[in-house]
Amino acid sequence: MMRRKYLCLVIVLAVIGLGLALAATVAPNEVQQPGTQPRQVGNLETPDKCDNCHGGYNKAVEPAFNWRGSMMANAGRDPIFWATLAVVEQDFNGAGDLCIRCHSTGGWYGGRSSPTDGSGLAAGDADGVDCDTCHKMTNTDNSEHLGVMIAPFLANDEKVPATGYYGTGMLSLWGNADKLGPYSDAVARHQFKQSRFHRSVDFCGSCHDVSNPAVGDLAPNNGKQMTADAVIASGTLGSALTVNAAFNNFPYQYGIVERTFSEFKSGLLSRTLVSSYASLPADLKAGAIKAPTMRPKAIMPTAPHAISVVRLVTSGRLRVRAAIRPALLCERTCPYTI
């Protein structure tokens, strides 16, 4: 019986050791992307330090308390994330680096995404998308503050003026001690600079469009809509970074995973000002319309970039979801210029 227990223990340890051995220590070229790279910005601070001033006074409005309960703060603790990370590491060795890049920003920029199965992350890296990452972000088009981007990791089209790459965590982080934010008159105990980018929808798009660079580079159709424009890609495993899809196309063009930002940009919502609220139809103000029970159906838009209103009926109540025109339109027509 004792020998059997020891044998089971040896087998378990061998399996664990095999799993650790399979995790890549260097991210493959297919999952690397432009933007600031690990260890290039070394002054990211823990959210615990931010709490000293930005918490402890009013849980209804204070940043610290509300951030700690958010999905951003818990992105590195999410059990679904860890389960998915384990699966993707089995499917494509080293792909976990791409997941960690967004789900544990402090860990990734701190160089702890190796091994790519997340086993190298520190306890504090569970804080997910932390305060300093967002408050170090600069516009990747280099139109304002210049973040740290070293060739070939330039997250824009390199034209004059440049159009930034917004998506999949391709960030350009500020390399100095200042915190960046929307205000010019903040009363802060730390250095700060005003940033127009922090009031731009492109700021949100930096993470809320998700593309798979490996699919974009290696898949037969590059993970795009069938009618979308051609994607520049190597198509060959192990190719140089500079010929891969992530370095030669806007993120919305390849490896479609999520298109929250692109769909927003291609729809009327992105051009509807808050000041226009008073003039909106009553049904759009309310966000829901009462109607007789009917089968769910979609009212398709009649013009490009129109809002598609999807009717979902629940217990006799017609709920309206402001769903933007399918991503196909943006895939073909909008390089973030709307």
C-alpha positions in Angstrom: 0.0 0.0 0.0 2.8 2.4 0.9 4.6 1.6 -2.4 1.4 2.4 -4.3 1.1 5.8 -2.5 4.7 6.7 -3.4 4.1 5.5 -7.0 1.0 7.8 -7.2 3.0 10.7 -5.8 5.8 10.2 -8.3 3.3 10.1 -11.2 1.6 13.3 -10.0 4.9 15.1 -9.6 6.1 13.8 -13.0 2.9 15.2 -14.6 3.3 18.5 -12.9 6.9 18.7 -13.9 6.0 17.8 -17.5 3.5 20.6 -17.5 6.0 23.1 -16.3 8.5 21.9 -18.8 6.1 22.4 -21.6 5.5 26.1 -20.8 7.5 28.4 -23.0 10.1 30.6 -21.4 10.1 32.9 -24.5 7.0 34.1 -26.2 6.9 32.9 -29.8 6.9 35.5 -32.5 3.4 34.6 -33.5 1.9 36.0 -30.2 4.2 39.0 -29.9 2.8 42.5 -30.7 3.9 46.1 -31.0 3.9 48.5 -28.0 5.9 48.9 -24.9 7.6 45.6 -24.0 8.4 43.8 -20.7 10.9 45.6 -18.5 11.0 48.7 -20.6 9.1 50.7 -18.1 10.1 50.1 -14.5 8.2 52.5 -12.4 4.8 50.9 -12.2 3.5 51.1 -8.6 1.2 48.8 -6.7 -2.4 49.8 -6.2 -1.9 49.6 -2.5 0.1 52.8 -2.7 -2.8 54.5 -4.6 -5.2 53.6 -1.8 -3.5 55.9 0.6 -5.1 58.9 -1.0 -7.7 57.6 -3.4 -9.6 55.5 -0.9 -10.9 55.4 2.6 -13.3 58.4 2.4 -16.4 57.5 0.5 -17.1 54.0 -0.9 -19.8 55.4 -3.2 -17.4 57.5 -5.3 -13.8 56.8 -4.3 -11.6 55.1 -7.0 -9.8 52.6 -4.7 -12.9 50.8 -3.3 -14.7 50.7 -6.6 -11.7 49.6 -8.6 -11.0 46.7 -6.3 -14.5 45.3 -6.9 -14.2 45.7 -10.7 -13.5 43.1 -13.4 -10.3 45.0 -14.2 -8.9 44.6 -10.7 -9.8 40.9 -10.7 -8.8 40.0 -14.2 -5.8 38.2 -12.8 -7.8 36.2 -10.3 -10.6 35.1 -12.6 -10.8 31.3 -12.5 -12.2 31.3 -16.1 -9.1 33.2 -17.2 -6.8 30.6 -15.5 -8.7 27.7 -17.0 -8.6 29.3 -20.4 -4.9 30.0 -20.0 -4.3 26.3 -19.3 -6.2 25.3 -22.4 -4.5 27.7 -24.7 -1.0 26.7 -23.5 -1.9 23.1 -24.5 -3.2 24.3 -27.9 -0.3 26.6 -28.8 2.8 26.5 -26.6 3.6 30.1 -25.5 0.3 31.6 -26.4 -0.4 32.3 -22.7 1.9 35.3 -22.9 -0.8 37.1 -25.0 -3.4 36.4 -22.3 -1.2 37.5 -19.4 -0.5 40.8 -21.3 -4.0 42.0 -20.6 -5.1 40.0 -17.6 -2.0 40.9 -15.4 -0.5 44.0 -16.8 1.9 44.6 -13.9 3.2 41.0 -14.2 3.6 41.3 -18.0 5.4 44.6 -18.0 7.4 43.5 -15.1 8.7 40.6 -17.1 7.0 37.8 -15.1 4.9 36.3 -17.9 7.7 33.8 -18.4 7.0 30.9 -18.2 3.9 31.6 -20.3 1.6 29.4 -18.2 1.6 32.1 -15.5 3.7 30.2 -13.0 6.2 33.0 -12.8 3.7 35.7 -11.7 4.1 37.2 -8.2 1.2 37.5 -5.7 0.7 41.2 -6.4 0.3 40.4 -10.1 -3.2 39.1 -9.4 -4.3 42.8 -9.3 -5.1 42.5 -13.0 -5.3 45.8 -14.8 -3.8 48.0 -12.2 -4.0 51.8 -11.7 -0.5 52.7 -12.9 -0.9 50.8 -16.2 -3.9 52.9 -17.2 -2.4 56.1 -15.9 0.8 55.6 -17.9 -0.9 55.0 -21.2 -0.1 57.4 -24.1 -1.7 57.5 -27.5 0.0 55.0 -29.8 -0.2 57.6 -32.7 2.4 59.7 -30.8 0.2 62.8 -31.1 0.7 63.9 -27.5 3.0 62.3 -24.9 5.6 59.9 -26.3 5.5 56.5 -24.7 8.2 53.9 -24.8 8.1 52.1 -28.2 11.3 50.8 -29.6 11.4 49.6 -33.2 10.1 47.2 -34.5 7.5 47.4 -31.7 5.8 50.5 -33.0 2.1 50.3 -32.5 1.0 52.5 -35.3 1.1 52.6 -39.1 4.3 54.8 -39.1 2.7 57.3 -41.4 2.7 61.1 -40.9 0.4 61.7 -39.1 0.3 58.2 -37.7 -2.8 56.2 -37.0 -2.4 54.2 -33.8 -3.0 50.5 -33.3 -5.8 50.2 -30.8 -6.5 46.7 -29.5 -5.3 43.6 -27.7 -3.3 45.5 -25.0 -0.9 47.1 -27.4 -0.1 50.0 -25.1 2.5 52.7 -25.3 3.4 53.5 -21.7 4.9 56.7 -20.4 8.4 56.1 -19.1 8.6 58.9 -16.6 7.3 59.2 -13.0 4.2 61.3 -13.9 0.7 59.9 -13.7 -1.3 60.8 -16.8 -5.0 61.8 -16.5 -7.7 64.0 -18.0 -7.2 67.0 -15.6 -4.9 69.9 -15.7 -5.6 71.2 -12.2 -5.4 68.1 -10.1 -4.2 68.6 -6.5 -2.0 65.5 -6.2 0.8 64.3 -4.0 2.5 62.8 -7.0 3.7 64.2 -10.3 1.0 64.3 -13.0 0.4 65.5 -16.6 -2.8 66.2 -18.3 -3.6 63.7 -21.1 -6.2 64.3 -23.8 -6.0 60.6 -24.6 -7.6 59.7 -21.3 -10.8 61.3 -22.6 -10.7 59.5 -25.9 -12.7 56.4 -26.9 -9.4 55.1 -28.4 -8.1 54.8 -24.9 -10.8 52.1 -24.1 -10.2 50.5 -27.5 -6.6 49.8 -26.5 -7.9 46.7 -24.7 -11.5 46.3 -25.8 -10.9 45.1 -29.3 -9.3 41.7 -29.1 -7.4 40.0 -31.9 -5.5 36.7 -32.0 -2.1 37.5 -33.7 -1.3 33.9 -34.2 -4.5 33.3 -36.0 -4.0 36.5 -37.9 -0.7 35.4 -39.1 -1.1 31.6 -39.7 -4.8 30.8 -40.4 -5.8 30.3 -44.0 -8.2 33.3 -43.9 -6.2 35.2 -41.2 -9.2 35.1 -38.9 -11.0 37.9 -40.8 -14.4 38.4 -42.4 -14.5 36.7 -45.8 -15.3 40.0 -47.6 -12.8 42.1 -45.6 -9.6 43.5 -47.0 -6.5 41.3 -47.5 -4.2 40.9 -44.5 -0.4 41.2 -44.7 0.9 38.1 -43.0 3.8 35.7 -43.2 1.7 32.5 -43.1 4.7 30.6 -41.8 5.4 29.5 -38.3 8.6 31.0 -36.8 8.8 33.9 -39.2 10.5 37.2 -38.3 8.4 39.7 -36.3 8.4 42.3 -39.0 6.5 40.2 -41.5 3.9 39.0 -39.1 0.3 40.2 -39.1 0.4 42.1 -35.8 3.2 44.3 -37.1 1.6 45.1 -40.5 -2.1 45.6 -40.0 -4.6 47.4 -37.8 -5.8 45.1 -35.0 -9.4 45.1 -36.3 -8.3 43.5 -39.6 -7.2 40.1 -38.4 -7.8 37.3 -35.9 -11.3 38.4 -34.8 -12.0 37.5 -31.2 -13.9 40.6 -29.8 -14.9 43.7 -31.6 -16.5 45.9 -28.9 -14.5 49.0 -29.9 -14.6 48.6 -33.7 -18.4 48.1 -33.6 -18.8 51.1 -31.4 -16.6 53.2 -33.7 -18.6 52.1 -36.8 -22.0 53.0 -35.3 -23.9 56.1 -34.6 -23.4 55.8 -30.9 -19.8 56.9 -31.3 -21.0 60.1 -32.9 -23.9 60.7 -30.4 -22.9 63.4 -27.9 -24.0 63.3 -24.3 -25.4 66.8 -24.9 -27.7 65.2 -27.5 -29.5 63.1 -24.9 -32.4 65.5 -24.6 -33.2 65.2 -28.3 -33.2 61.4 -28.5 -36.4 59.5 -29.0 -38.1 58.5 -25.7 -37.5 54.8 -26.3 -33.7 55.3 -26.6 -33.7 57.4 -23.5 -35.4 54.7 -21.5 -33.4 51.8 -22.9 -36.4 49.5 -23.1 -39.8 49.5 -24.9 -43.0 47.9 -23.8 -44.7 45.8 -26.5 -46.8 42.8 -27.0 -45.1 39.4 -26.8 -43.7 38.5 -30.2 -40.9 36.3 -31.6 -37.5 37.9 -31.3 -36.4 39.5 -34.5 -33.8 42.0 -35.7 -34.5 45.3 -37.3 -31.6 45.5 -39.7 -30.2 49.0 -40.5 -30.9 50.5 -43.8 -27.8 52.6 -44.1 -24.0 52.0 -43.5 -22.9 52.4 -39.9 -26.5 52.6 -38.7 -27.5 51.3 -35.3 -29.0 47.8 -35.4 -31.7 47.5 -32.8 -32.1 43.9 -31.7 -35.4 43.1 -30.1 -35.3 40.5 -27.3 -38.6 39.7 -25.8 -38.9 38.6 -22.2 -42.2 38.1 -20.4 -44.1 40.5 -22.7 -41.4 43.2 -22.5 -39.5 44.2 -25.5 -35.9 45.0 -24.6 -33.8 47.0 -26.9 -30.1 46.4 -27.1 -28.2 49.1 -28.9 -26.2 46.7 -31.0 -23.9 48.3 -33.5 -23.8 47.3 -37.2 -21.9 44.1 -37.6 -18.1 44.4 -37.4 -17.9 43.6 -41.1 -18.5 47.2 -42.0 -15.7 48.4 -39.8 -13.4 45.6 -41.0 -13.7 47.0 -44.5 -14.1 50.8 -44.0 -12.9 52.3 -40.8 -9.3 52.5 -39.8 -10.3 54.3 -36.6 -11.0 57.5 -38.4 -14.7 58.0 -37.8 
